[in-house]
């Protein structure tokens, strides 16, 4: 098997896992509070950049970089509620 094909398969599986986690997060937010929160993907992207810079630029171990990114992005999102102003209420009724 060609090494590039194996690398493409692994990259596809990893990207698919990230997209599945994003979809599960959106589904959880929409199912619990019945609001489509558009800023969710932006905050996840900021967290991914924090992980990248901590790991690649500053040499922080990856598990520690993930924990720092989770803490940093969740505290930033909690401090700035105006980031979530682009919400759309769903039209369905709760039973």
N, C-alpha and C positions, 0 to 999 in steps of 0.2 A: 504494500500500500504506500502510495506517495505521501511524504511527510507533510506536504502542503494541503493535501486533502484531509488528513487527520487534524491538522491545525484548524482548517476551516470548519470541520465538524465540531470540534471543541469550542471554537469561538461562537458558532451558531447556538450550541446548547447553553453557553453562558449568557449570551444576549437574550435568548428565549427565557431563561430563568429571571433575568432582570425585568423583562417586560411582563412576565407572569406576576412578579411581586408588585409591580406598579398597578396592574389590573386588579389584583386582590385588594390592594389598599384603596383604590377608587371604589370598588364594590362595597367594601366595609364602610367607608364614609357615607356613600349614598344609601346603603341599607339601614344604617343606624340613625343618621340625622336627617335623611330624606332631602339632602342638598347636594347638588353637583358642585364640587369645589374645584374651580379651575386652577387655583394656585398650587394645588397638590404636586403636580409634576415639576413646577418651578422650584419648590422647596426640596424635592428629591434630587433635582439636578444640582442645586447648591451643595447638598450633602455629599454628592459624588465628587464634586470639585474639591471639597474640603478633604475628603479621603485621598484624592489624587495628590494634592499638594503636600499633605502631611507625609504620605508614603514615598512619593517619587522625589520630591524636592528636599524634604527635611529628614528623611530616613527613619521616620517613626515606624515601628512594627505595625503590620497591617491590622491585627485585631485591636490594638490600641487606637489606631487611626479611625477604625470604624466606630468604636465607642465614643471617641472625642467628637466625631462628625455627628453622631446621633444626638449627643448632648448639645452641641453647638447649634444645629439646625432646629431642634425642638425648642430650645430656649429663645432663639431668634424669632421663630414663628409665634411663640407665646407672647413675646414682647411687642411684636408688631402686628396687631390684629387687622390693620389696614391692608395687609398683603392678601387677606382672604375676602376682600370686598367684592370680587367678581364671582358671585355665587348666583345660581339659578335654582329657584324652587321647582320641584317636580310638580306635575299636574295631578298626580294620583292621590287618592284619598286613603288615609289610614283606616284600617278596620278595627 
